[in-house]
Amino acid sequence: MSFTETAGQISVTQTPSVAAVQPGETVTLNCQTSRGIGERSWGCGDCLAWYLQKPGEAPKLLIYYISSRQSGTPSRFSGNGANYGTDFSLTISGVQTEDAGHYYCQSAHYISSNWVFTQ
């Protein structure tokens, strides 16, 4: 199972769409982009971030720039992927019950002097 979000000609495909894990287990979520993601000399020109959204709450940023943890994100969360690659992952090592929710990746791209975001 997978789902795809698009912005113009850019798409991201995330798998699996549902993952059932027990506390203490490790889970990996995958995200594939149709355009390479990476940092340029002046900063993030093509960016990938991971979010967690719980029912009734706003999305919470976990990981940005492929693998950088947002302040407050526990070390059990790790983002992986090659600079200017198209395959990325979020791994949660030692899942806790509080980690339940909807996870999604989002890509952002600086194209022709405009920022384009996948939904």
N, CA, C and O atoms as CSV, one atom per row, in Angstrom:
chain,resi,resn,atom,element,x,y,z
A,1,MET,N,N,0.844,-1.184,0.000
A,1,MET,CA,C,0.000,0.000,0.000
A,1,MET,C,C,0.885,1.240,0.000
A,1,MET,O,O,1.964,1.252,0.592
A,2,SER,N,N,0.412,2.274,-0.670
A,2,SER,CA,C,1.149,3.524,-0.683
A,2,SER,C,C,0.171,4.646,-0.965
A,2,SER,O,O,-0.968,4.417,-1.371
A,3,PHE,N,N,0.639,5.860,-0.740
A,3,PHE,CA,C,-0.150,6.983,-1.194
A,3,PHE,C,C,0.775,8.029,-1.773
A,3,PHE,O,O,1.939,8.134,-1.385
A,4,THR,N,N,0.244,8.802,-2.709
A,4,THR,CA,C,1.047,9.776,-3.433
A,4,THR,C,C,0.401,11.145,-3.329
A,4,THR,O,O,-0.813,11.285,-3.476
A,5,GLU,N,N,1.225,12.155,-3.073
A,5,GLU,CA,C,0.782,13.542,-3.092
A,5,GLU,C,C,1.571,14.251,-4.178
A,5,GLU,O,O,2.751,13.963,-4.378
A,6,THR,N,N,0.930,15.176,-4.882
A,6,THR,CA,C,1.601,15.853,-5.975
A,6,THR,C,C,1.500,17.365,-5.837
A,6,THR,O,O,0.573,17.895,-5.224
A,7,ALA,N,N,2.475,18.038,-6.421
A,7,ALA,CA,C,2.467,19.498,-6.531
A,7,ALA,C,C,3.049,19.809,-7.905
A,7,ALA,O,O,4.258,19.709,-8.113
A,8,GLY,N,N,2.184,20.186,-8.839
A,8,GLY,CA,C,2.654,20.362,-10.194
A,8,GLY,C,C,3.125,19.031,-10.737
A,8,GLY,O,O,2.375,18.055,-10.751
A,9,GLN,N,N,4.371,18.993,-11.184
A,9,GLN,CA,C,4.937,17.759,-11.717
A,9,GLN,C,C,5.786,17.020,-10.688
A,9,GLN,O,O,6.503,16.081,-11.034
A,10,ILE,N,N,5.710,17.439,-9.427
A,10,ILE,CA,C,6.484,16.811,-8.360
A,10,ILE,C,C,5.563,15.914,-7.555
A,10,ILE,O,O,4.440,16.300,-7.230
A,11,SER,N,N,6.034,14.718,-7.233
A,11,SER,CA,C,5.211,13.823,-6.423
A,11,SER,C,C,6.050,13.157,-5.349
A,11,SER,O,O,7.258,12.974,-5.503
A,12,VAL,N,N,5.388,12.796,-4.255
A,12,VAL,CA,C,6.008,11.984,-3.214
A,12,VAL,C,C,5.111,10.775,-2.984
A,12,VAL,O,O,3.886,10.893,-2.953
A,13,THR,N,N,5.727,9.627,-2.824
A,13,THR,CA,C,5.002,8.391,-2.560
A,13,THR,C,C,5.511,7.821,-1.247
A,13,THR,O,O,6.707,7.588,-1.075
A,14,GLN,N,N,4.589,7.603,-0.332
A,14,GLN,CA,C,4.959,7.143,1.010
A,14,GLN,C,C,4.440,5.734,1.244
A,14,GLN,O,O,3.295,5.425,0.917
A,15,THR,N,N,5.291,4.874,1.815
A,15,THR,CA,C,4.898,3.504,2.153
A,15,THR,C,C,5.473,3.129,3.516
A,15,THR,O,O,6.530,3.641,3.885
A,16,PRO,N,N,4.821,2.263,4.267
A,16,PRO,CA,C,3.478,1.733,4.017
A,16,PRO,C,C,2.436,2.775,4.402
A,16,PRO,O,O,2.754,3.743,5.092
A,17,SER,N,N,1.198,2.587,3.963
A,17,SER,CA,C,0.150,3.529,4.340
A,17,SER,C,C,-0.325,3.273,5.763
A,17,SER,O,O,-0.803,4.187,6.435
A,18,VAL,N,N,-0.195,2.033,6.223
A,18,VAL,CA,C,-0.566,1.673,7.596
A,18,VAL,C,C,0.505,0.744,8.148
A,18,VAL,O,O,0.952,-0.177,7.465
A,19,ALA,N,N,0.912,0.992,9.383
A,19,ALA,CA,C,1.875,0.109,10.045
A,19,ALA,C,C,1.400,-0.135,11.468
A,19,ALA,O,O,1.175,0.808,12.227
A,20,ALA,N,N,1.252,-1.399,11.822
A,20,ALA,CA,C,0.853,-1.774,13.182
A,20,ALA,C,C,2.071,-2.364,13.879
A,20,ALA,O,O,2.587,-3.404,13.470
A,21,VAL,N,N,2.525,-1.701,14.925
A,21,VAL,CA,C,3.717,-2.161,15.647
A,21,VAL,C,C,3.429,-2.182,17.141
A,21,VAL,O,O,2.514,-1.518,17.628
A,22,GLN,N,N,4.221,-2.949,17.844
A,22,GLN,CA,C,4.099,-3.059,19.291
A,22,GLN,C,C,5.164,-2.183,19.952
A,22,GLN,O,O,6.225,-1.950,19.372
A,23,PRO,N,N,4.884,-1.698,21.166
A,23,PRO,CA,C,5.887,-0.910,21.886
A,23,PRO,C,C,7.214,-1.655,21.963
A,23,PRO,O,O,7.257,-2.856,22.232
A,24,GLY,N,N,8.283,-0.923,21.725
A,24,GLY,CA,C,9.616,-1.504,21.758
A,24,GLY,C,C,10.135,-1.956,20.413
A,24,GLY,O,O,11.338,-2.159,20.245
A,25,GLU,N,N,9.237,-2.117,19.446
A,25,GLU,CA,C,9.663,-2.530,18.110
A,25,GLU,C,C,10.236,-1.346,17.334
A,25,GLU,O,O,10.107,-0.191,17.740
A,26,THR,N,N,10.863,-1.661,16.222
A,26,THR,CA,C,11.393,-0.636,15.322
A,26,THR,C,C,10.568,-0.631,14.044
A,26,THR,O,O,10.241,-1.687,13.503
A,27,VAL,N,N,10.237,0.556,13.568
A,27,VAL,CA,C,9.453,0.675,12.341
A,27,VAL,C,C,10.134,1.678,11.420
A,27,VAL,O,O,10.691,2.679,11.872
A,28,THR,N,N,10.080,1.395,10.129
A,28,THR,CA,C,10.642,2.298,9.130
A,28,THR,C,C,9.565,2.678,8.126
A,28,THR,O,O,8.889,1.816,7.565
A,29,LEU,N,N,9.414,3.977,7.907
A,29,LEU,CA,C,8.494,4.517,6.917
A,29,LEU,C,C,9.327,5.053,5.758
A,29,LEU,O,O,10.393,5.633,5.963
A,30,ASN,N,N,8.835,4.855,4.556
A,30,ASN,CA,C,9.601,5.229,3.368
A,30,ASN,C,C,8.903,6.311,2.563
A,30,ASN,O,O,7.676,6.399,2.529
A,31,CYS,N,N,9.717,7.128,1.921
A,31,CYS,CA,C,9.193,8.218,1.103
A,31,CYS,C,C,10.047,8.323,-0.157
A,31,CYS,O,O,11.271,8.435,-0.081
A,32,GLN,N,N,9.401,8.286,-1.296
A,32,GLN,CA,C,10.113,8.415,-2.565
A,32,GLN,C,C,9.636,9.678,-3.266
A,32,GLN,O,O,8.434,9.921,-3.370
A,33,THR,N,N,10.578,10.479,-3.745
A,33,THR,CA,C,10.244,11.726,-4.425
A,33,THR,C,C,10.580,11.618,-5.908
A,33,THR,O,O,11.481,10.879,-6.304
A,34,SER,N,N,9.846,12.363,-6.711
A,34,SER,CA,C,10.088,12.328,-8.153
A,34,SER,C,C,11.184,13.302,-8.562
A,34,SER,O,O,11.580,13.343,-9.727
A,35,ARG,N,N,11.669,14.077,-7.614
A,35,ARG,CA,C,12.747,15.038,-7.871
A,35,ARG,C,C,13.766,14.884,-6.754
A,35,ARG,O,O,13.398,14.691,-5.596
A,36,GLY,N,N,15.044,14.969,-7.098
A,36,GLY,CA,C,16.092,14.826,-6.101
A,36,GLY,C,C,15.973,15.861,-4.995
A,36,GLY,O,O,15.627,17.016,-5.242
A,37,ILE,N,N,16.265,15.434,-3.776
A,37,ILE,CA,C,16.177,16.289,-2.596
A,37,ILE,C,C,17.579,16.534,-2.069
A,37,ILE,O,O,18.363,15.595,-1.928
A,38,GLY,N,N,17.902,17.780,-1.777
A,38,GLY,CA,C,19.216,18.041,-1.208
A,38,GLY,C,C,19.434,19.502,-0.898
A,38,GLY,O,O,18.668,20.372,-1.316
A,39,GLU,N,N,20.489,19.751,-0.161
A,39,GLU,CA,C,20.861,21.112,0.197
A,39,GLU,C,C,21.790,21.687,-0.862
A,39,GLU,O,O,22.672,21.000,-1.378
A,40,ARG,N,N,21.579,22.941,-1.171
A,40,ARG,CA,C,22.467,23.631,-2.095
A,40,ARG,C,C,23.447,24.473,-1.287
A,40,ARG,O,O,23.355,24.532,-0.061
A,41,SER,N,N,24.380,25.122,-1.968
A,41,SER,CA,C,25.409,25.893,-1.266
A,41,SER,C,C,24.800,27.014,-0.429
A,41,SER,O,O,25.369,27.396,0.594
A,42,TRP,N,N,23.658,27.542,-0.847
A,42,TRP,CA,C,23.027,28.657,-0.140
A,42,TRP,C,C,21.959,28.192,0.844
A,42,TRP,O,O,21.342,29.012,1.525
A,43,GLY,N,N,21.744,26.906,0.921
A,43,GLY,CA,C,20.732,26.405,1.849
A,43,GLY,C,C,19.904,25.313,1.217
A,43,GLY,O,O,20.343,24.640,0.284
A,44,CYS,N,N,18.714,25.144,1.728
A,44,CYS,CA,C,17.849,24.063,1.269
A,44,CYS,C,C,17.063,24.508,0.050
A,44,CYS,O,O,16.120,25.291,0.163
A,45,GLY,N,N,17.450,24.013,-1.108
A,45,GLY,CA,C,16.709,24.331,-2.320
A,45,GLY,C,C,15.657,23.287,-2.631
A,45,GLY,O,O,14.634,23.586,-3.247
A,46,ASP,N,N,15.910,22.068,-2.204
A,46,ASP,CA,C,14.957,20.965,-2.326
A,46,ASP,C,C,14.977,20.259,-0.978
A,46,ASP,O,O,15.965,19.616,-0.622
A,47,CYS,N,N,13.896,20.379,-0.238
A,47,CYS,CA,C,13.894,19.967,1.167
A,47,CYS,C,C,12.914,18.823,1.400
A,47,CYS,O,O,11.890,18.715,0.725
A,48,LEU,N,N,13.247,17.973,2.366
A,48,LEU,CA,C,12.335,16.905,2.757
A,48,LEU,C,C,12.161,16.940,4.267
A,48,LEU,O,O,13.136,17.018,5.014
A,49,ALA,N,N,10.908,16.880,4.708
A,49,ALA,CA,C,10.611,16.904,6.138
A,49,ALA,C,C,9.623,15.798,6.480
A,49,ALA,O,O,8.844,15.354,5.637
A,50,TRP,N,N,9.673,15.364,7.737
A,50,TRP,CA,C,8.735,14.374,8.264
A,50,TRP,C,C,7.919,15.003,9.384
A,50,TRP,O,O,8.449,15.719,10.233
A,51,TYR,N,N,6.620,14.722,9.370
A,51,TYR,CA,C,5.698,15.266,10.361
A,51,TYR,C,C,4.915,14.140,11.028
A,51,TYR,O,O,4.722,13.067,10.458
A,52,LEU,N,N,4.476,14.415,12.237
A,52,LEU,CA,C,3.547,13.537,12.956
A,52,LEU,C,C,2.307,14.345,13.288
A,52,LEU,O,O,2.401,15.439,13.845
A,53,GLN,N,N,1.148,13.808,12.948
A,53,GLN,CA,C,-0.109,14.457,13.302
A,53,GLN,C,C,-0.962,13.500,14.116
A,53,GLN,O,O,-1.224,12.369,13.708
A,54,LYS,N,N,-1.385,13.979,15.267
A,54,LYS,CA,C,-2.277,13.210,16.127
A,54,LYS,C,C,-3.680,13.783,16.017
A,54,LYS,O,O,-3.837,14.963,15.700
A,55,PRO,N,N,-4.710,12.972,16.274
A,55,PRO,CA,C,-6.091,13.440,16.126
A,55,PRO,C,C,-6.339,14.729,16.905
A,55,PRO,O,O,-5.997,14.832,18.083
A,56,GLY,N,N,-6.936,15.706,16.230
A,56,GLY,CA,C,-7.284,16.964,16.868
A,56,GLY,C,C,-6.128,17.914,17.089
A,56,GLY,O,O,-6.298,18.962,17.712
A,57,GLU,N,N,-4.946,17.564,16.585
A,57,GLU,CA,C,-3.769,18.404,16.780
A,57,GLU,C,C,-3.188,18.840,15.437
A,57,GLU,O,O,-3.422,18.212,14.404
A,58,ALA,N,N,-2.436,19.920,15.480
A,58,ALA,CA,C,-1.731,20.376,14.284
A,58,ALA,C,C,-0.543,19.451,14.012
A,58,ALA,O,O,-0.026,18.826,14.937
A,59,PRO,N,N,-0.113,19.360,12.773
A,59,PRO,CA,C,1.074,18.543,12.475
A,59,PRO,C,C,2.292,19.056,13.243
A,59,PRO,O,O,2.461,20.260,13.434
A,60,LYS,N,N,3.121,18.137,13.669
A,60,LYS,CA,C,4.335,18.467,14.416
A,60,LYS,C,C,5.544,18.073,13.581
A,60,LYS,O,O,5.666,16.929,13.144
A,61,LEU,N,N,6.433,19.031,13.366
A,61,LEU,CA,C,7.647,18.758,12.605
A,61,LEU,C,C,8.593,17.893,13.431
A,61,LEU,O,O,8.928,18.228,14.567
A,62,LEU,N,N,9.015,16.780,12.846
A,62,LEU,CA,C,9.955,15.875,13.512
A,62,LEU,C,C,11.364,16.003,12.946
A,62,LEU,O,O,12.339,16.158,13.681
A,63,ILE,N,N,11.444,15.934,11.612
A,63,ILE,CA,C,12.719,15.886,10.902
A,63,ILE,C,C,12.678,16.885,9.750
A,63,ILE,O,O,11.667,16.999,9.057
A,64,TYR,N,N,13.779,17.610,9.545
A,64,TYR,CA,C,13.893,18.505,8.398
A,64,TYR,C,C,15.267,18.305,7.756
A,64,TYR,O,O,16.143,17.668,8.342
A,65,TYR,N,N,15.453,18.854,6.544
A,65,TYR,CA,C,16.710,18.666,5.806
A,65,TYR,C,C,17.099,17.188,5.755
A,65,TYR,O,O,18.269,16.850,5.932
A,66,ILE,N,N,16.153,16.327,5.519
A,66,ILE,CA,C,16.344,14.882,5.370
A,66,ILE,C,C,16.583,14.172,6.699
A,66,ILE,O,O,15.930,13.169,6.986
A,67,SER,N,N,17.513,14.678,7.516
A,67,SER,CA,C,17.916,13.913,8.697
A,67,SER,C,C,18.116,14.736,9.965
A,67,SER,O,O,18.552,14.199,10.984
A,68,SER,N,N,17.803,16.031,9.921
A,68,SER,CA,C,18.005,16.885,11.099
A,68,SER,C,C,16.786,16.819,12.007
A,68,SER,O,O,15.666,17.067,11.560
A,69,ARG,N,N,16.991,16.490,13.269
A,69,ARG,CA,C,15.884,16.428,14.216
A,69,ARG,C,C,15.500,17.831,14.676
A,69,ARG,O,O,16.346,18.637,15.063
A,70,GLN,N,N,14.203,18.093,14.621
A,70,GLN,CA,C,13.683,19.338,15.174
A,70,GLN,C,C,13.895,19.329,16.681
A,70,GLN,O,O,13.859,18.271,17.309
A,71,SER,N,N,14.114,20.493,17.258
A,71,SER,CA,C,14.276,20.591,18.706
A,71,SER,C,C,13.094,19.932,19.406
A,71,SER,O,O,11.940,20.229,19.093
A,72,GLY,N,N,13.372,19.053,20.338
A,72,GLY,CA,C,12.323,18.355,21.070
A,72,GLY,C,C,11.975,16.996,20.503
A,72,GLY,O,O,11.255,16.228,21.142
A,73,THR,N,N,12.472,16.682,19.313
A,73,THR,CA,C,12.225,15.363,18.729
A,73,THR,C,C,13.139,14.340,19.397
A,73,THR,O,O,14.358,14.514,19.395
A,74,PRO,N,N,12.575,13.279,19.966
A,74,PRO,CA,C,13.401,12.271,20.650
A,74,PRO,C,C,14.403,11.606,19.714
A,74,PRO,O,O,14.180,11.517,18.507
A,75,SER,N,N,15.498,11.147,20.282
A,75,SER,CA,C,16.570,10.545,19.481
A,75,SER,C,C,16.163,9.219,18.845
A,75,SER,O,O,16.865,8.725,17.963
A,76,ARG,N,N,15.046,8.634,19.272
A,76,ARG,CA,C,14.609,7.379,18.653
A,76,ARG,C,C,14.097,7.604,17.229
A,76,ARG,O,O,13.921,6.646,16.477
A,77,PHE,N,N,13.859,8.862,16.855
A,77,PHE,CA,C,13.445,9.203,15.499
A,77,PHE,C,C,14.680,9.561,14.678
A,77,PHE,O,O,15.475,10.408,15.085
A,78,SER,N,N,14.837,8.923,13.537
A,78,SER,CA,C,15.973,9.252,12.675
A,78,SER,C,C,15.544,9.274,11.215
A,78,SER,O,O,14.827,8.391,10.744
A,79,GLY,N,N,15.996,10.293,10.520
A,79,GLY,CA,C,15.728,10.418,9.097
A,79,GLY,C,C,16.952,10.019,8.306
A,79,GLY,O,O,18.082,10.308,8.699
A,80,ASN,N,N,16.723,9.356,7.193
A,80,ASN,CA,C,17.832,8.867,6.381
A,80,ASN,C,C,17.562,9.106,4.902
A,80,ASN,O,O,16.415,9.171,4.460
A,81,GLY,N,N,18.644,9.235,4.157
A,81,GLY,CA,C,18.546,9.424,2.719
A,81,GLY,C,C,19.763,10.164,2.213
A,81,GLY,O,O,20.370,10.951,2.939
A,82,ALA,N,N,20.117,9.909,0.967
A,82,ALA,CA,C,21.293,10.534,0.378
A,82,ALA,C,C,20.972,11.939,-0.106
A,82,ALA,O,O,19.882,12.200,-0.615
A,83,ASN,N,N,21.934,12.840,0.058
A,83,ASN,CA,C,21.761,14.188,-0.466
A,83,ASN,C,C,21.578,14.120,-1.982
A,83,ASN,O,O,22.379,13.508,-2.688
A,84,TYR,N,N,20.532,14.744,-2.464
A,84,TYR,CA,C,20.121,14.723,-3.856
A,84,TYR,C,C,19.700,13.345,-4.336
A,84,TYR,O,O,19.812,13.025,-5.520
A,85,GLY,N,N,19.216,12.536,-3.409
A,85,GLY,CA,C,18.606,11.271,-3.770
A,85,GLY,C,C,17.100,11.432,-3.883
A,85,GLY,O,O,16.568,12.538,-3.786
A,86,THR,N,N,16.426,10.313,-4.089
A,86,THR,CA,C,14.965,10.324,-4.192
A,86,THR,C,C,14.308,9.351,-3.220
A,86,THR,O,O,13.080,9.299,-3.140
A,87,ASP,N,N,15.095,8.587,-2.488
A,87,ASP,CA,C,14.551,7.606,-1.545
A,87,ASP,C,C,14.955,7.970,-0.117
A,87,ASP,O,O,16.137,8.119,0.193
A,88,PHE,N,N,13.950,8.108,0.740
A,88,PHE,CA,C,14.175,8.570,2.104
A,88,PHE,C,C,13.379,7.720,3.079
A,88,PHE,O,O,12.422,7.044,2.702
A,89,SER,N,N,13.789,7.764,4.333
A,89,SER,CA,C,13.078,6.965,5.328
A,89,SER,C,C,13.091,7.655,6.680
A,89,SER,O,O,13.965,8.464,6.990
A,90,LEU,N,N,12.098,7.309,7.463
A,90,LEU,CA,C,12.009,7.712,8.862
A,90,LEU,C,C,11.963,6.430,9.675
A,90,LEU,O,O,11.079,5.597,9.478
A,91,THR,N,N,12.904,6.272,10.581
A,91,THR,CA,C,12.949,5.092,11.439
A,91,THR,C,C,12.677,5.507,12.874
A,91,THR,O,O,13.245,6.474,13.381
A,92,ILE,N,N,11.794,4.750,13.518
A,92,ILE,CA,C,11.515,4.951,14.941
A,92,ILE,C,C,12.017,3.701,15.649
A,92,ILE,O,O,11.475,2.611,15.466
A,93,SER,N,N,13.041,3.867,16.446
A,93,SER,CA,C,13.658,2.747,17.164
A,93,SER,C,C,13.110,2.678,18.577
A,93,SER,O,O,13.234,3.628,19.350
A,94,GLY,N,N,12.504,1.548,18.908
A,94,GLY,CA,C,11.900,1.423,20.229
A,94,GLY,C,C,10.636,2.255,20.338
A,94,GLY,O,O,10.540,3.167,21.159
A,95,VAL,N,N,9.672,1.925,19.496
A,95,VAL,CA,C,8.406,2.665,19.446
A,95,VAL,C,C,7.750,2.723,20.821
A,95,VAL,O,O,7.748,1.745,21.569
A,96,GLN,N,N,7.195,3.889,21.134
A,96,GLN,CA,C,6.438,4.068,22.368
A,96,GLN,C,C,4.980,4.343,22.021
A,96,GLN,O,O,4.674,4.773,20.909
A,97,THR,N,N,4.091,4.096,22.960
A,97,THR,CA,C,2.662,4.274,22.689
A,97,THR,C,C,2.354,5.710,22.273
A,97,THR,O,O,1.436,5.946,21.488
A,98,GLU,N,N,3.110,6.658,22.789
A,98,GLU,CA,C,2.873,8.068,22.465
A,98,GLU,C,C,3.242,8.406,21.020
A,98,GLU,O,O,2.951,9.504,20.546
A,99,ASP,N,N,3.875,7.474,20.327
A,99,ASP,CA,C,4.272,7.714,18.941
A,99,ASP,C,C,3.143,7.440,17.954
A,99,ASP,O,O,3.309,7.663,16.755
A,100,ALA,N,N,2.010,6.966,18.432
A,100,ALA,CA,C,0.888,6.658,17.539
A,100,ALA,C,C,0.386,7.929,16.861
A,100,ALA,O,O,0.329,8.992,17.479
A,101,GLY,N,N,0.027,7.811,15.601
A,101,GLY,CA,C,-0.507,8.945,14.859
A,101,GLY,C,C,-0.263,8.771,13.375
A,101,GLY,O,O,0.135,7.699,12.918
A,102,HIS,N,N,-0.504,9.830,12.632
A,102,HIS,CA,C,-0.311,9.822,11.186
A,102,HIS,C,C,1.017,10.502,10.864
A,102,HIS,O,O,1.244,11.654,11.234
A,103,TYR,N,N,1.878,9.783,10.177
A,103,TYR,CA,C,3.176,10.308,9.776
A,103,TYR,C,C,3.144,10.619,8.286
A,103,TYR,O,O,2.584,9.860,7.496
A,104,TYR,N,N,3.742,11.725,7.915
A,104,TYR,CA,C,3.840,11.988,6.491
A,104,TYR,C,C,5.088,12.793,6.162
A,104,TYR,O,O,5.584,13.576,6.973
A,105,CYS,N,N,5.572,12.580,4.969
A,105,CYS,CA,C,6.716,13.345,4.478
A,105,CYS,C,C,6.198,14.436,3.547
A,105,CYS,O,O,5.159,14.290,2.904
A,106,GLN,N,N,6.937,15.512,3.495
A,106,GLN,CA,C,6.597,16.616,2.600
A,106,GLN,C,C,7.875,17.098,1.930
A,106,GLN,O,O,8.907,17.260,2.580
A,107,SER,N,N,7.796,17.320,0.653
A,107,SER,CA,C,8.942,17.898,-0.038
A,107,SER,C,C,8.617,19.331,-0.440
A,107,SER,O,O,7.468,19.674,-0.719
A,108,ALA,N,N,9.655,20.154,-0.461
A,108,ALA,CA,C,9.536,21.546,-0.874
A,108,ALA,C,C,10.659,21.824,-1.864
A,108,ALA,O,O,11.786,21.366,-1.674
A,109,HIS,N,N,10.359,22.567,-2.910
A,109,HIS,CA,C,11.313,22.773,-3.996
A,109,HIS,C,C,11.313,24.233,-4.428
A,109,HIS,O,O,10.257,24.832,-4.630
A,110,TYR,N,N,12.502,24.797,-4.569
A,110,TYR,CA,C,12.649,26.177,-5.031
A,110,TYR,C,C,12.854,26.137,-6.539
A,110,TYR,O,O,13.935,25.813,-7.030
A,111,ILE,N,N,11.796,26.473,-7.259
A,111,ILE,CA,C,11.798,26.353,-8.711
A,111,ILE,C,C,11.408,27.689,-9.327
A,111,ILE,O,O,10.359,28.247,-9.003
A,112,SER,N,N,12.243,28.193,-10.202
A,112,SER,CA,C,11.957,29.450,-10.903
A,112,SER,C,C,11.558,30.556,-9.932
A,112,SER,O,O,10.570,31.260,-10.141
A,113,SER,N,N,12.334,30.694,-8.879
A,113,SER,CA,C,12.143,31.743,-7.869
A,113,SER,C,C,10.864,31.580,-7.058
A,113,SER,O,O,10.417,32.532,-6.417
A,114,ASN,N,N,10.271,30.398,-7.076
A,114,ASN,CA,C,9.069,30.135,-6.292
A,114,ASN,C,C,9.230,28.841,-5.508
A,114,ASN,O,O,9.886,27.902,-5.959
A,115,TRP,N,N,8.620,28.807,-4.327
A,115,TRP,CA,C,8.594,27.574,-3.538
A,115,TRP,C,C,7.378,26.755,-3.934
A,115,TRP,O,O,6.261,27.270,-3.987
A,116,VAL,N,N,7.602,25.479,-4.210
A,116,VAL,CA,C,6.531,24.543,-4.548
A,116,VAL,C,C,6.533,23.452,-3.491
A,116,VAL,O,O,7.561,22.825,-3.237
A,117,PHE,N,N,5.368,23.226,-2.870
A,117,PHE,CA,C,5.243,22.237,-1.797
A,117,PHE,C,C,4.303,21.117,-2.217
A,117,PHE,O,O,3.277,21.370,-2.848
A,118,THR,N,N,4.647,19.886,-1.871
A,118,THR,CA,C,3.659,18.819,-1.978
A,118,THR,C,C,2.689,18.988,-0.815
A,118,THR,O,O,3.041,19.543,0.226
A,119,GLN,N,N,1.479,18.510,-1.000
A,119,GLN,CA,C,0.429,18.701,0.007
A,119,GLN,C,C,0.707,17.903,1.264
A,119,GLN,O,O,-0.077,17.950,2.212
